[in-house]
Amino acid sequence: LQRKKETYYAHLNIPSADLPRFLQLPDFRNKHYIIHLDDIIKMNLRYVFPGYKVLGCYAIKLNRDADMDIEDEYTGDLIDKIRKQIEKRQIGIPARFLYDGEMPQDLKEFLGRTFQLSQDELIKGGRYHNLDDLMKLPNPVGSKLTNPPMPALHKPDLDGKDSIMLAMAVKDQVLHFPYQSYDYVLRFFNEAAIDPSVTHIKVTLYRVA
């Protein structure tokens, strides 16, 4: 931003938690139009920063270290410890800084110094960063653009068996998600929970965030 020959920098958070990332505009001449929330903001920055001249606007995305380190899992309230660790993720060490490839070099250097980023942590991106938001792109024509739901595949080695553990004793079992039904896993947990010979149930979860 610029005012009276002075240059200022502003960080504007996109309110995607409260607003949809895409807005469907009225149809015109039998064509459908969808606009990105980012573009609406860019088009109206003069109202957000009255009295300033907008010199440029570029999207950035900062990823922080989300590693969770719980020193003692066996005493105290584990759920409370996990909750506190999740809260710390918001102020974790910056791990990746994604920026608009059109961003001027001097602005990129300023942001690198501000967030104390190394050159390896600066990643050139496009105009938009949260590409998973495309999963919520409005569908103006309904079923023409959607695929029918795929039913979960069954596992013949486990279907009709009274005990998943007995089936596992015969041979190893591999399930491929999301293609195969997750019900087998729930059956396994339920069976283990009531089996008197089971003393511990341990699970490895990957990327639960």
FENSUL-V595914 format. One record per helix or strand of 3 or more residues. SS is the DSSP state (A for helix, B for strand). FROM is the first residue (numbers start at 1). TO is the last residue. If there is no record, write none. Layout:
ss=SS from=FROM to=TO
ss=SS from=FROM to=TO
//
This chain:
ss=B from=22 to=28
ss=B from=31 to=36
ss=A from=37 to=43
ss=A from=45 to=48
ss=B from=60 to=64
ss=A from=78 to=91
ss=B from=94 to=100
ss=A from=105 to=114
ss=A from=119 to=121
ss=B from=122 to=125
ss=A from=131 to=136
ss=A from=142 to=145
ss=A from=164 to=170
ss=A from=183 to=194
//
